[in-house]
Amino acid sequence: MLGTQEVFFAVVATTLTLAAVFIPLSFLDGQTGQLFREFGFTLAIAVLLSSVVALSMGPMIASRFLKDDAGKPKRGSIFGAIGHAFGAVYRVTLGVALRNPVVVLLIAVLFAGSAYFVFGDLRQEITPPEDRSVINVGVSAPNTVSLDFVRTRLGQVEAMLQPYIDSGEATSLFVLSGWGNGGNMTLSLAPWDQRDRSQQEIATEITALMAQVPGVRASVRQGNSLGIRGGGSGLQFAVAGSDYDVLADTADTIAEALEADGRFGRVSVNFDTTQPQLTLTVDRAQADALGIDINGLATTMQAMIDGADVGNIFINDTSYSVRMVSTTNPINDPRDLESLFVRTGDSRYVPMSTIATIAESAVPPSLRREQQRRAVTVSASLEEGLALGDAYAQLQQIAAPILPEGTSLLPLAEAKTLGDANNALLLTFGFALIIILLVLAAQFESFWSAIIVMTTVPFGVAAGLYAILLTGGSLNIFSQIGLVLVVGIMAKNGILIVEFANQLRDQGRSVSEAIEEASNIRLRPVMMTMIATILGGVPLVLASGAGAEARAALGWVIVGGLSFAAISTLYLTPVAYTLLARFSTPKVEEEARLERELDAANAQPEPAE
């Protein structure tokens, strides 16, 4: 019972803190919000239930199974000897740290500050490259080509992919032809342990092969675990403005600059002027001189080319439309339009060529808009090693001197999702920190104690970023989950030390004595929490198979981040407590002061009636 009473406040405080970290993440918008929603609610509910178990079943089981000498190191125990030696080293080093707080704070500030530069060097992407054993190849042909041409090109692509099946690197190839003006192919790779090359290496080779297919545009997509639209297609963006001709020229210039850079892979502009179009230009002055009403000109041309509906006829209660079609001078050639006759103001008939000219030109089959602006889209396959976030940052630098006035770049597909996710995460993460501060302040009834616990947050974020850097990872949605988890666990361990130090101060200890004793006594539970969490992340690091890259991104942040962050909890928290706790008054003194004020108020004589 005594042990339960001693840790009751710490358990409640850590539970509310962890819930305050994870629940706000569950309200992120977009596709990344769906992932955080499952993660946040699952962990929050699990933490709440575990606190109930810890305060109910934990004491009951301990009373039945623990012996009187439980917790004391046994003679000859290797683990007991290691723990005792580590505790002795920590006791000595903690004393040195508490006697030199400025040095500890300087090291912590430099370490946390250096994380800013580490953040700038990290590759940023929405998800890490994943080997899902599936490669999609999309083939798009111009609108003017025949179906036989499309089938021929699809056959060439299929022949290029057949060697992968023959070598055993792939197991099947599914071809969908006649889809729009092209087709789609799905190459299913062999299991991971039955091939030597990764999916990314095979996809890079296929991308180079697709450049050899003439007359069509072939793109390679690898997909991702989040199912983001356009995922796995590299960098996609749009050049937006008001004039399609200017936008197309600008997009071509940017594409040439990206290809010259060499890191963006195969770059293509999705603005093909392959659809023929006839443009009839009317000389309004000549038409006015001849007295020709040009308002009915479009109706006349429609009737001569395709006919015109003039009414309906009913036969036996069935309605039939009546269409007037010209049969004397059929329009079989665009130049036949010039031989159409129109009536002048003096009832004469003159050919169309008298007042109009016809010009043939090539136009795009469709005109795209993004955010209600005219846009021309560009896609780049990206060479292996160039992350999506870095690619878009480099794109902005390359395109800045090229973009004319009134035009801008708009990220699409994964690039847009990455920007939205980063903005939403920063906002939610900041909101979560504020909630944690308020929850801790309410639990401790002191802002100073809450601030002491929060001092480890920058160090924890820095530790996670260094873990990503040293393991060669990237800052993606899964590593961001790991950073949030590291911050929550660090705050939990800080609460264990600060709460016990406050109890010792209530017993009359000084600030330095309270924090030194609390840190040494709570060393074992802090290390047990750290080691248990780190060991729990090891299977994520060692995972293989589908989605292993995503799990490894999360696991490395947990394992590496908490390994670094343990130093912050064990040394920075005591130093921060030594410097800041002196500004707060122990609860015992506050209660004594309140009692003195009440006694003084009761001792005053009552006024005479």
Secondary structure, DSSP 8 states (H G I E B T S, - for coil): -HHHHHHHHHHHHHHHHHHHHHHHHTT--HHHHHHHHHHHHHHHHHHHHHHHHHHHHHHHHHHHH--TTTTS--TT-HHHHHHHHHHHHHHHHHHHHHH-HHHHHHHHHHHHHHHHHHHHHSEE-SS-----SEEEEEEE--TTS-HHHHHHHHHHHHHHHHHHHHHTSEEEEEEEEEETTEEEEEEEE--GGG-SS-HHHHHHHHHHHHTTSTTSEEEEE---TT--TTTTS-EEEEEEES-HHHHHHHHHHHHHHHHHHSSS-SEEEE----EEEEEEEE-HHHHHHHT--GGGHHHHHHHHHH-EEEEEEEETTEEEEEEE---SS---SGGGGGG-EEE-TTS-EEEGGGTEEEEEEEE-S--EEETTEEEEEEEE---TT--HHHHHHHHHHHHTTT--TT-EEEEEHHHHHHHHHHHHHHHHHHHHHHHHHHHHHHHHT-HHHHHHHHTHHHHHHHHHHHHHHHTT-EE-HHHHHHHHHHHHHHHHHHHHHHHHHHHHHHTT--HHHHHHHHHHHTHHHHHHHHHHHHHHHHHHHT--STTHHHHHHHHHHHHHHHHHHHHIIIIIHHHHHHHHGGGS--HHHHHHHHHHHHHHHHHS-----
